[in-house]
């Protein structure tokens, strides 16, 4: 993930720099909404889904999240690893 975060940073720098944190958060929320719409289509709730669009929307969410992480100097790979361990400990305690 570090390599991909670097690629995102390079592109953002080429395009003039990062948006403000709240603009980036709004972009992330928008992308998550688009992902949700595509998932509803994939499940037959809102028409017919397209696996290519689903993948694209997931990529857009990751891009937006990478922008926020880069802005704050957060390594997403480390953050995800910590979350995996947190859920592992929590779910073992809860018996799931």
N, C-alpha and C positions, 0 to 999 in steps of 0.2 A: 504494500500500500504506500510505502514511503516514496517509491519511484513514481507512482501515480500522483501523489500529492505534489511532488516536484514538477511533474508535467503540467498540472493544473496551475501551479504558481507561475511557471514560465509563460503560459498562455495569458494569464491574467495580467502579468507585467507587460507583455506585448500589447495588450488591449488598453493599457492606461492605468492599471491598478485596481485594487479592490474597492467595492462599494462600502458604504458604512455598515457596521454590524447589523443594524435593524433592516437595512435594505437586503442584506444577505439572508437574514432570517425570513423576511417576507418571500424572497425567492425560493427558499427551502420549503416553506409552507405551501407555496403555489405548486412546486414540483411534487410534493407529497400528495396534494389534491389530485393532480393529474395521474399519479400512480394509482390512487384509490379508484378513480374513474375507470382506468384500464383494467384493474382487477375486477371491478363490478362487471365489466364486459366479458372478461375471461370466464366468470362464473355464471354468465347468462342472465344477469340481473338487468343490465342495460345494453342489450344488443349482443353483438358477437365480438369477442376479443381477438386481438392479434398478438401472438407471442413476440413478434418483432417489436411492436409498440411497447409491450410490457417491459421488455429488456431495455428499450430506449428510455423509458420513464425511470427505471431503476438506475440507469447510468446518470440521468439528470439529477436525481436525488443525491447520488454519491458525489457528483460534481459540486452541487450547491453545498453539501456538507463539508467537502474538502476545502472549499473557499473559506468557510467559517473556521475550520480547524487551522488552516494556514494563517489566517489573520491573528489568531490567538496563540500560535506556536504549539499546537497540539499534534502529536503523532497519532494518527488514527489507528494504526496497527497496535500500538501500545494500549490505547484507550479500549479498543475492541477486546484485546487479550484480557485486560482487567475486568471488563464486563462479563466475559465468558466465565472467568473464575468466580466472580460475584454471584452469577446465576447458579453455577455449579454448587457452591457452598449453600446458598439459600435453598435450592431445590432438594439437596440432600437432607438438610435439616427438616424440610417440610414433607419429606417422604414422596416426592414426585419424581 
